Amino acid sequence: MPLTTVTARKGNLVRQTDCDGIVNSANPQLIAGSGVCGAIYAAAGPRLEPVSRLLAPLQLGAAVATPGFDLPCRLIIHTRGPRYHQDPDPPGNLARALRSAITLADQSGLARLAVPALSMGVYGYPPAEAVPILVSAAQALAAGMQCLQEIRFVVVSDELLQLFTEQIGTAA
């Protein structure tokens, strides 16, 4: 069994060329949206949406996989995190969304998974609340992985990187 590490880095999610999977913060219809979702669909190219639509609707906390198409990764793991002010049980559903994505990545034989700041963009989840939930969920699963060697949180700001780095350090 691999030793799975949980890491964080600042960068562009769709440019993690050493990752064989990335996580999409998806909407229920599994169509191109805004933020991370829109960037993934744009980078993956026009073949993604017709394939992903066939897997809709995506339930809250669930995950499905599609090919990476024009991305440098093999698979896109689409998961649906909660809308902070609308969905029931935001902490439980945020943890469930990440657990679903990580489990599916491991079952699909991925070695490295790049994960965005789930639900913290247009879904309005406060980072100070979301980051501990995500890191805790990732670290709880890390010991039981069969294939996954790295769960990498990829963020766009120094502030988010600091939150993730501090949480990974204190939770380790």
C-alpha positions in Angstrom: 0.0 0.0 0.0 1.3 3.5 -0.8 1.9 6.1 1.9 -0.6 8.8 1.0 0.4 12.3 1.7 -1.9 15.4 2.0 -0.2 18.5 0.6 -1.1 22.1 -0.5 0.3 24.3 -3.1 -0.5 27.6 -4.9 -1.1 27.2 -8.6 -3.5 26.5 -11.4 -5.6 23.3 -10.9 -5.7 22.5 -14.6 -1.9 22.8 -14.9 -0.9 20.1 -12.4 0.8 18.0 -15.0 2.1 15.4 -12.6 -1.4 14.6 -11.3 -3.4 11.9 -13.1 -6.7 13.2 -11.7 -8.2 16.5 -10.8 -11.4 17.3 -8.8 -14.1 19.5 -10.3 -16.3 21.4 -8.0 -19.4 20.5 -10.0 -23.0 21.7 -10.3 -25.9 19.3 -10.3 -26.3 19.4 -14.1 -22.6 18.6 -14.7 -22.2 21.4 -17.2 -19.7 24.2 -17.5 -20.2 26.7 -14.8 -18.2 29.6 -13.3 -14.9 29.6 -11.4 -13.0 26.3 -11.1 -15.7 24.4 -12.9 -15.6 26.7 -15.9 -11.9 26.7 -16.1 -11.9 22.8 -16.1 -14.5 22.6 -18.8 -12.6 25.2 -20.9 -9.3 23.4 -20.5 -10.7 19.9 -21.1 -12.3 21.1 -24.4 -15.7 20.6 -26.1 -15.8 16.8 -25.6 -16.3 17.0 -21.9 -19.8 18.5 -21.5 -21.6 15.9 -23.8 -20.1 13.1 -21.7 -20.6 14.7 -18.3 -24.2 15.6 -19.0 -25.0 11.9 -19.4 -24.0 11.4 -15.7 -26.3 14.2 -14.4 -28.0 14.9 -12.1 -25.1 14.8 -9.5 -26.4 14.4 -6.0 -25.0 16.5 -3.1 -21.9 14.9 -1.8 -21.6 12.4 -4.7 -18.8 12.0 -7.2 -18.5 10.7 -10.8 -15.6 10.5 -13.2 -15.0 11.5 -16.8 -12.0 11.3 -19.0 -9.6 14.3 -18.8 -9.9 14.9 -22.6 -7.5 17.9 -23.4 -6.3 18.2 -19.8 -2.9 16.6 -18.9 -4.7 14.3 -16.4 -6.4 11.0 -17.1 -9.6 11.6 -15.1 -11.7 14.5 -13.9 -13.5 13.5 -10.7 -16.7 15.7 -10.5 -18.1 16.1 -7.0 -20.8 18.3 -5.7 -20.1 20.3 -2.5 -22.7 22.3 -0.6 -23.9 25.8 -1.1 -23.0 27.2 2.3 -26.2 29.2 2.8 -28.7 26.9 1.0 -27.8 23.2 1.3 -28.5 21.2 4.5 -25.6 20.3 6.8 -22.8 22.1 5.0 -20.0 20.5 7.1 -21.2 17.0 6.6 -21.8 17.4 2.9 -18.5 19.1 2.3 -16.7 16.2 4.0 -18.8 13.7 2.1 -18.1 15.4 -1.3 -14.3 15.2 -0.7 -14.5 11.6 0.6 -16.5 10.6 -2.4 -14.0 12.2 -4.8 -10.9 10.7 -3.0 -12.5 7.2 -2.8 -13.4 7.3 -6.5 -9.9 8.4 -7.4 -8.4 5.6 -5.4 -10.8 3.0 -6.9 -9.9 4.3 -10.4 -6.2 3.7 -9.8 -5.0 7.3 -9.6 -1.7 8.1 -7.9 -2.0 11.9 -7.6 -5.2 13.9 -7.2 -5.4 17.7 -7.4 -8.3 19.2 -5.4 -9.6 22.8 -5.5 -10.9 24.8 -2.5 -14.3 23.0 -2.7 -17.4 25.1 -2.2 -15.3 28.2 -1.2 -16.0 30.1 -4.4 -19.4 30.9 -5.7 -20.9 28.4 -3.2 -19.8 30.8 -0.4 -18.3 28.4 2.1 -16.0 30.5 4.5 -12.5 29.2 4.1 -11.7 29.3 7.8 -14.6 26.8 8.3 -14.0 24.7 5.1 -10.3 24.1 5.2 -10.2 22.1 8.5 -13.1 20.0 7.3 -11.4 19.2 4.0 -8.0 18.5 5.5 -9.5 16.3 8.2 -11.5 14.3 5.7 -8.4 13.9 3.4 -6.1 12.8 6.2 -8.7 10.4 7.6 -8.8 8.6 4.3 -5.1 8.8 3.5 -4.2 5.7 5.6 -6.6 3.4 3.7 -5.7 4.2 0.1 -4.7 1.4 -2.2 -3.3 3.5 -5.1 -3.5 7.1 -4.3 -0.1 8.5 -3.2 -0.9 12.2 -2.9 -4.0 14.3 -2.2 -2.9 17.8 -3.3 -5.0 20.9 -2.5 -4.3 23.4 -5.2 -5.3 27.0 -4.4 -5.0 30.4 -6.1 -4.2 32.7 -3.2 -1.5 33.0 -0.5 -4.2 33.3 2.1 -5.7 30.0 1.2 -2.3 28.3 0.9 -1.5 29.5 4.4 -4.8 28.1 5.8 -4.3 24.7 4.2 -0.6 24.5 5.1 -1.3 25.4 8.8 -4.2 22.9 9.0 -2.1 20.1 7.4 0.7 20.8 9.8 -1.5 20.8 12.9 -3.6 17.8 11.8 -0.6 15.7 11.0 
